[in-house]
Every structure is written in C-alpha cells, then in structure tokens.
Amino acid sequence: MSDDAAGALAGKVAFVAGGYGGIGEACAQALAREGATVVVAGRDAGKAQAVAASLEGEGGASAVTFDARDVPSIHAAANDAAARHGTIDFLVNCVGTNQIEPLLEVTEEAYDRVLDVNLRASMFLAQAVARVQVAAGRGGRHVHLLSVRAQLGMRDRGYSAYCATKGALVMLIKQHAVELSSHRITVNGVAPTVVRGEMGAHWLANPVTREHILSRIPLGRVAEPEDVVGATLFFCSPAASFVTGQTLYIDGGLTATQ
C-alpha cells in the first residue's frame, strides 16, 4: 500500500499464523503499519510475544500459541484471539515446513509431518477462523502462503511431500473460496519463489545454486520479503474485495517460462 494509505486497515484484526518466521514477521509488521490489530500466533510463545511486543501500529498486538499438528490447540488459539479482540477479520497463514527426502527414501514420519503442517493445519486454521467470522457476520479475508512448488516440481531434490502439500493447498483455497463466498469471506494464496531471508539463505549462499536460480527467473533476482508482503496486503485490502479463489505467483516470471 502507498504511504498515503497508512491506517487503511484500522479497526481490523489480523491473525498471523507463523507470525514470527521471516515472511510471517514481515507480514505482521506490514499489517500493523496499516493500522490492523495483529495477533502473532505460533508454537513458540517467547518468539510470538517478542514479535508482538516489537510491533508499532495503531491497532496494537498480542500473541497466542498453538501447535500446528494439534487441531484443538488451533481452535483454542483462534477463539482466544477473538475473545481478546472481538473478532478476526484476516487470517494470514504463514505456517509451513519441509524435509528433503528422495522419493525412494521417503519415510512415513517425515511425509506425515510435512502433510500435517503444510496442509492439515491450513485446513483447520481456516476452519477455526471462518467459524469466528461467520458468527460475526462481517465478512473477512484468508490469505495462505504457498510456493511456486504448488505448480512446479523440483528437479534433483526430494520434494515429494512439499510439492504435494503446496499443490493441494491451491485446491483447498479454491474450495474454501466457494464455500465461504456467501459469508463475504474471500480466500486467496500468495506463492513466491525463493525469498531472500532465513528460509532462502542456503540457496543464495551457494554460488552454484544461486546462479542456477537467478538464471531461471526472467526478472533476474529472487523475491524480497516486501514482494510477498505487498501481495498479502493487496488481498487484505478493499482493492481485492472481488478477488477470491486465486493464487498469485510472486516469482519474477518463473512459472511463465516453465
């Protein structure tokens, strides 16, 4: 959003799941700058509280804890946030994990963990927040963070679980969009390529992988956290009131060429 739109989200409550990770924290900070009350949610209470305490915005901030693999704790966290702040207007789901295992070596334990965190948690975070929003009757927005791996396989690396969950999340977004449309709740996804920061550091630190990545992206660079934040704020803004069921690829043209 532009500088003259400061406070555009004043009066709104944003539940940012995974809000102390690199992208999650960037989203939390941006929402706070736009005036939203931000609830930083995640498994680590200390990290969630630290980010909440650091946010300087018109709406204030708080922290709640939940375990992405524990559905009752997901519901408890959403209900806690709604009880504190009156409702939840935005779900920004930045929860995700990966474990690289070649197809011939994939273990049930690792596959199930990635499935639980990347897909199952997305389902029940959406359910928990949607229940609050439907009861409130004032509409709402859901924004899920995905990856270009929702559309593209990963060559020479064991990404079975990760790609499967991100691809499935695209369809979950579409299904939730149509189910929640009558309640004026929109559901969309933001799918970046490699993002500069903690998660993408191992790709960029290696000259070989860095060159490989940059050579495949038409715009010649990786995503910055601000690129992901911009798309997320768009989906939460009035400008996106007629957009639902969509996944926006923040990829510098990568998926246009593959």
N, C-alpha and C positions, 0 to 999 in steps of 0.2 A: 504494500500500500504506500501511497505517497505521503510526504510529510504533512500535507495539509489535511490528511485523513486521520491524524492522530486522535485516538479516542473513539474510533469508528465502531469498536466492539464493546464500548462501555455498557455496563449492565448485563453483559453475557457472562456465563460461567463455562469455562473450558476444562474438561477432564483430560489431562495429557498422560496417557499410559506409557510408561517407559520414558518419563519426562526428565530423567537425569542422564540419559545417554547423550551422545554427541548431537544427533539430529533432534532428539526429543527435547533436550535442553534449549536448543536454538529455537524450536517451535514455541516452547513455554515462554521464553524471553520475548519473542515477537508478539505473541498473544497478549502478554502483559503490557507491552508498549502500546498496543492498540486499545488498552483500557479494559480488557477482559479480566475477570477474576479467574485465576489459574489454580487448578488442583493438580499438583505433581504427584503422580501415582507410580509405585513400583515396589519391588520386593525389599529393597534396602531402605529402611526407614531413615537412616542417617543421611544417605545421599539425597533422598527425596526432600527431607527437611532442609538440607543445606541449599538446594536449588530454590525451594520455595522462599527461604529467607533472603536469597540474593535478588529476587525479582522486584523491580521497581516499576510499578504500574499504578494506574488509577484504581484498579479493582481489588488489589491485594492478592494474596496467595496463601495456600495451605498445602499440606501433604497428607497422603493416605498410603497405606501399604496393602499389597495383595501379592499372592503367588499365582503366576500365570498358568500353572498346572493344577490349580485348585479352584474349581468353579464357585463353591460357596464363598471363598475369600474375594473373588472378583465381584460378586453381587454385594457383599458386605461393604467393599470399598466404594462402589458406586452409590449405595444407599447412604453411607457415611457422608460422602461429598454432597449429596443432595440435601441431607439433613442440615449440614452446616451452612449451605449457601442458598437454599430454597429450591434449586433445580439444577439441571445440567443442560446447557444449550449445545455444546460442542463436545464430541468425542474425537480426540486426535490420538490414534493408536500407533505408537512407535515401538511396540514390543516386537522383538524378533531375535532369532539365533540361527546358528549354522554349525554343522560339523561335517567337515570334508571327509568323505569315505568313498573310494572307488566302488562302482556297482557290485563287483564280485566280492567285496569285503564289507558291505553294509551290514550293520548289526541292528537287531530289533530295538535294542535300548536306545541307540543314537537316533534311529529313524523316528521312533515314537516321541522322543524328547523334542525334536525339531517340529514334528507334526503338532504336538501339544502347544508349543509356544507360538508358532507362526500361524497356525490355522484354527485350532480349537479355542485358544484364548481369544482370537479375533471374533469368533462366533459369540462367545459368552460375554465379552466386553460389550459388544454391540447389543446383545440381548439385555444386559443389565442397564445400560444407559438408555436404550429405547423404552424400557419399562418406565423409567423415570420421566422421559419425555412425553410418552403417550399419556401418562397420568396427568402431566402438567397441561397438556393441550396447547402448547405454544410453539410447536414445530421443533426443528433442530437440525444439526449437521453432524455427519460422521465422516471422518477422513482417516483412511488407513494408509500407512506407509508400506510400499511393496518394493519392487526392484525390477530392473529390465529382465531379470531371470524369470519373471512371470510370463515372458514371451519368448525368451531365447535360452537354449541350453548352454551349458558351459563346457567348452572343449578342453580335454586333457585334465579335467579335475572332477572329483567325485561329488557332484551337486544334486544327486537324485532327490534327497529329502527337501533341500532348499527350493529347487525349481518346482517340484511338485506342489509344495505348500503355497508358494507365491502365485503359481498359475491357478490353483484352486481358489485363492483369495479374490482373484479377478471375478470369478463367477459368484462367489459369496457376496461381493459388493453389488453385482447386478441383481441378485435375488433379494437382498435386503432393500435395495433401492425401490423395487416394485412393491414389496410388501409394506414398506413404511411410507410410500408416497401419499396415501390417503391421510396420513397424520402430518403432512407437510415437513417430513424429515428427509433430507437428501443424504445420499451415501455415495462417496467417491474415493478414488485412490490416487496416490502420488507415487510414481515408480522411477526412482533415479538410477543412473549408472553409478560407477564408483564416486563416492563423495569424499572430498578432502576432509580429513579428521581421523579420529582414532580407528574407526572401522576400516577405512581405506588406506591406512598408513602402510600396511605390509605390501600392498600393490605398488605404491608410489616409491617406497624406499628401495626397491629392487630395480636397477636400471633396465633390465630386460623386460620385466612385466610392465614397467611404466611406459616404455616405448611402445610395447605391443598395444596397450590400452589406448594411448594417445593417437596411435596411427589408425585406429579403427573408429574414432569419434570424429565426425566431419568438422565440428567446431574446434577441434584441436586441444581440448582441455577436459579435465574431469569436472564434475559438479562441485560447487561450493555449497556449504550449508545454507547460505542465503537463497540459492536457487530453489532448494527444497522448501524452505520457509515461505517463499513467495507464492508457490503453488498452493501450499496449505492455507495460507491466509486468503487466497482467492476463493477457495472452496468454502471458507467460513464467512465470506463477505456477502453483502447484498447482491453484488455483481453475479454471483453464482446461484441465485435463487431458482433458476430454471435449468440447472445442470444436475443430473443425478444418474447413477449407474455407470459413471465414466472412470477410466484410469488414464491419468495424464503422465506421459513418459518424459521425465526430465533427464534427457540423455544426449544432448548435443547432436542429435540426428542419428544416433547409433542404430535404433530399431528401423529407421527408414532405409538403411543400407544393407540390412541382414535379411 
